[in-house]
Amino acid sequence: MESTEAYSQELTFRKLFLYYEDKGIILNQNTFKKNLGLLTKEGKYNLLAQVLSDNSQIPVRISIFKGLDKTSVLYAVREFGNNCLLLTLDKVLEFGDVLNIMQGRWHLNRHYRGFIWGNLFR
């Protein structure tokens, strides 16, 4: 990943800076490319730079099915990608938290409560 040249060399990192700032880390504009390993030996952006850039060109889709497997009816699809991968992952996890609602279950005349998180990402 570090030695493979990015598909585009016209990359911007505004969202990466905002992500780090939100986490309490300040990136130095002059040294972040070297410190994060975003350049090849030839000084061009690598694939790591591509996935951390403002437009990573990586689509990330989350599909929700009504049943327990992919043969069930598709309920919804949500698109998160083509963004800085760190921001995309945060948004996917936030979406999972929203879907992680308490579910009531009746079993043997007892009412159990549990989270559906275990079945969410398979």
N, C-alpha and C positions, 0 to 999 in steps of 0.2 A: 504494500500500500504506500509506503514512504518512497519507494524508488520508481513507482509507476506515475507517469505524468498525468495530470488531470485533463479531462476532455476539453475544458475551457480554461484559458489563462486570464480571462477577464472576470476575476472573482472579487466579491466584496464581503466584508465581515462585520457589518454594523450589528446584526442580530447576535453574533457571537460575543461581541463586546457587551451588549445589553444583557445577555444571559449570564456572563461572568460577573458583571456589575451587580445583578440581582442576587447572586450568590455571595456577594461581599468580596469579590476578587477583582482587582484592577489590572487589566492587561496593558502593557507598555506598547504603544503604537509602533515604536521603532524596533522592538525585539520579539514581538509575539510570534511572528512567522518562524523564526529560528527556535524559540523556546518550545513551541508546540509541535515542531517537526513538520511544518507545512510545505517545506521546499525539498526538491530533489537535489542531488549533488550538483546538478547543472544550474541550480537556482530557479527552477520553474516550479509552479504549484504542483503538488502531488494529489493523489486521490483522497488523502486525509483532508487536505485543504478543500477539496470539492465537497465532501460531505459536511464540513463545518461552515461552508460559505452560505450566504444569504439565499442562494438558489442552488441547492444540492442536486437537483434533477433526479431525486430518488422519491418515487411515489410510495406512500405508506397508506394502506387502506385497511380499515377494520370492518369486518362483516359480522353481523349478528343474525343468527339463525333461530327459528322458533323451537327447534328440537335440540338434540344433543350432538349431532354431527352435521357435516356439510351436505348430506343428502336431504336434510330438512328444508322447509320453506325459508327463503331468505327474507329476513325481517327489515334490515336496514344496512346501509353501507355508509361509512364516514371516511372522508379523505383528509389526511393530515400532512402529506409529504411536500416535496419540492421546497424545502425550507432548511435552515440549519438543523442538522440531525439531533442535536441536544435539545433544541426547542421542540422539535417534533416528538421526541420521546417523552418530554414533560407533558405535552398535550395529550398524548395517548394514555399516559398514566392518570391524568386528571379525568379524562373521559371514562376510564375504567372505574375510578372512584365514584363518579356520578352513577354508573350502572350498578355499582356494588350496594344495592339497596337491601334492606332487611327483608327477608322472605319468611312468611309464616308457613309452617308445615304441620299438618296433622298426621300423627302416626300412633296407632294403637290407643286412640282416645286421649292422647297427650299432645299438647301444642309445643312444638319446638321452633326456635328461631335460629336462623343461620344466614351466613353471607353466601352470595352466589359467586364470589370472586374466584373460587377454585375452578369453576366451569367457564369463566369468562375468556381467558387467553389460552387456547389449546391449539 
